[in-house]
Amino acid sequence: MINTPEAIEAADAEFERMDALLIDGTMEQLRELESWRCPRCGKPMGFRYSQSCGSFSYGCGCTLTRSCKMFERPACAELFGDEYGDIPMER
């Protein structure tokens, strides 16, 4: 990640949007997401909310996606695992 003023400002804006989602009553869904594990590699998943509704995807090196309709909420959650991508695709 590049620590330019623009990148820091964008990251701050993302946290502000996440706070707004939490205020709208999504705390229970947030707890649910915190307990998710990748169904392929089993790694606990990190998460962030996306402003566009469509789908979320695992970021741990596995290529599985699911529809956000299963959560019945207006925004997607994008789940991220290993940021360095060193988890194998298959066990």
TIVO-223029 format. One record per residue: residue number from 1; residue in three letters; x, y, z of N, C-alpha, C in turn. Coordinates in steps of 0.2 Angstrom, whole numbers. Example, Ala and Ser with C-alpha at 12.3 -4.5 7.8 and 13.67 -1.06 7.14 Angstrom:
REM TIVO-223029
seq:type:n.x:n.y:n.z:ca.x:ca.y:ca.z:c.x:c.y:c.z
1:ALA:66:-28:39:62:-22:39:66:-16:39
2:SER:64:-11:35:68:-5:36:64:0:39
***
This chain:
REM TIVO-223029
seq:type:n.x:n.y:n.z:ca.x:ca.y:ca.z:c.x:c.y:c.z
1:MET:4:-6:0:0:0:0:4:6:0
2:ILE:3:11:-4:7:17:-5:4:22:0
3:ASN:8:25:4:6:30:9:6:37:7
4:THR:3:38:1:2:45:-1:-4:49:2
5:PRO:-4:55:2:-10:59:5:-16:56:2
6:GLU:-16:55:-4:-22:53:-8:-25:46:-5
7:ALA:-20:42:-4:-21:35:-2:-24:35:5
8:ILE:-21:39:9:-23:39:16:-30:42:16
9:GLU:-31:47:12:-38:51:12:-43:45:10
10:ALA:-42:41:5:-46:36:2:-48:31:8
11:ALA:-43:29:11:-44:24:17:-48:27:22
12:ASP:-47:33:24:-51:37:29:-58:37:27
13:ALA:-60:38:20:-66:39:18:-70:32:18
14:GLU:-66:26:17:-69:20:17:-71:18:24
15:PHE:-67:20:29:-69:19:36:-75:23:38
16:GLU:-75:29:36:-81:33:37:-88:29:34
17:ARG:-87:27:28:-93:23:25:-95:17:29
18:MET:-89:13:32:-91:7:36:-94:9:42
19:ASP:-92:15:45:-95:17:51:-103:19:50
20:ALA:-104:22:44:-111:23:43:-115:17:42
21:LEU:-112:12:39:-116:5:38:-117:2:45
22:LEU:-112:3:50:-114:0:57:-119:4:60
23:ILE:-119:10:59:-125:15:63:-131:12:60
24:ASP:-132:10:54:-138:8:51:-141:1:53
25:GLY:-137:-2:58:-140:-8:61:-137:-14:58
26:THR:-131:-14:56:-128:-20:53:-123:-23:58
27:MET:-123:-21:64:-118:-24:69:-119:-32:69
28:GLU:-125:-35:69:-125:-42:69:-122:-45:63
29:GLN:-124:-42:57:-121:-45:51:-113:-44:51
30:LEU:-110:-39:54:-103:-38:55:-100:-44:59
31:ARG:-104:-46:65:-101:-51:69:-101:-58:65
32:GLU:-106:-59:61:-107:-65:57:-101:-65:52
33:LEU:-99:-59:49:-94:-59:44:-87:-61:47
34:GLU:-86:-58:53:-80:-59:57:-79:-66:58
35:SER:-84:-71:59:-83:-78:60:-82:-82:54
36:TRP:-82:-79:48:-82:-83:42:-75:-86:41
37:ARG:-75:-92:38:-69:-95:36:-69:-97:28
38:CYS:-64:-96:25:-64:-98:18:-66:-106:17
39:PRO:-71:-107:13:-73:-114:13:-68:-119:9
40:ARG:-63:-116:6:-58:-120:2:-52:-121:7
41:CYS:-49:-116:10:-43:-116:13:-44:-116:21
42:GLY:-50:-114:23:-51:-114:30:-48:-108:34
43:LYS:-45:-103:31:-42:-97:34:-48:-93:36
44:PRO:-47:-90:42:-52:-85:44:-51:-79:40
45:MET:-57:-76:38:-57:-70:33:-58:-64:37
46:GLY:-54:-59:34:-55:-52:35:-61:-49:31
47:PHE:-63:-43:32:-68:-41:28:-68:-33:27
48:ARG:-72:-31:22:-73:-24:22:-80:-23:18
49:TYR:-83:-18:18:-89:-17:15:-88:-13:8
50:SER:-92:-15:3:-92:-12:-3:-98:-8:-4
51:GLN:-97:-2:-8:-103:2:-9:-107:-1:-14
52:SER:-105:-5:-19:-109:-7:-24:-112:-14:-22
53:CYS:-118:-16:-23:-121:-22:-22:-120:-27:-28
54:GLY:-118:-33:-27:-117:-37:-32:-115:-44:-29
55:SER:-109:-44:-27:-106:-51:-24:-100:-49:-19
56:PHE:-98:-54:-15:-92:-54:-12:-88:-59:-14
57:SER:-81:-58:-13:-77:-64:-15:-71:-65:-10
58:TYR:-69:-71:-9:-63:-72:-5:-57:-70:-8
59:GLY:-52:-67:-3:-46:-64:-6:-40:-68:-3
60:CYS:-41:-74:-1:-35:-78:2:-32:-83:-4
61:GLY:-33:-81:-10:-30:-85:-15:-35:-90:-18
62:CYS:-41:-91:-15:-46:-96:-17:-51:-92:-22
63:THR:-54:-95:-27:-58:-92:-32:-65:-93:-31
64:LEU:-68:-93:-25:-75:-94:-24:-78:-87:-23
65:THR:-84:-87:-26:-88:-81:-25:-95:-83:-23
66:ARG:-99:-79:-20:-106:-80:-18:-110:-74:-19
67:SER:-116:-74:-20:-121:-68:-20:-122:-65:-13
68:CYS:-122:-59:-13:-123:-55:-7:-131:-56:-5
69:LYS:-135:-58:-9:-142:-59:-7:-143:-63:-1
70:MET:-139:-68:0:-139:-72:6:-139:-69:12
71:PHE:-136:-63:12:-136:-59:18:-142:-54:19
72:GLU:-146:-53:13:-152:-49:13:-150:-42:16
73:ARG:-145:-39:13:-143:-32:15:-142:-28:9
74:PRO:-142:-21:9:-141:-17:3:-134:-17:0
75:ALA:-129:-18:4:-122:-17:2:-119:-24:2
76:CYS:-114:-25:-2:-110:-31:-2:-105:-31:4
77:ALA:-102:-37:5:-96:-37:9:-91:-40:5
78:GLU:-85:-37:5:-79:-41:1:-75:-44:7
79:LEU:-74:-50:6:-70:-53:11:-63:-54:9
80:PHE:-58:-53:13:-51:-54:11:-47:-58:16
81:GLY:-43:-62:14:-39:-67:18:-32:-64:18
82:ASP:-28:-69:16:-20:-68:16:-19:-62:11
83:GLU:-16:-56:13:-15:-51:8:-9:-52:4
84:TYR:-5:-57:6:1:-59:2:0:-64:-3
85:GLY:-6:-68:-3:-8:-73:-8:-4:-79:-8
86:ASP:-1:-81:-2:3:-87:-1:0:-93:1
87:ILE:-7:-93:1:-11:-99:3:-12:-103:-3
88:PRO:-11:-109:-3:-12:-113:-9:-19:-114:-11
89:MET:-21:-115:-17:-28:-115:-20:-31:-122:-18
90:GLU:-27:-127:-17:-30:-134:-16:-26:-136:-10
91:ARG:-29:-140:-6:-26:-144:0:-24:-151:-2
***
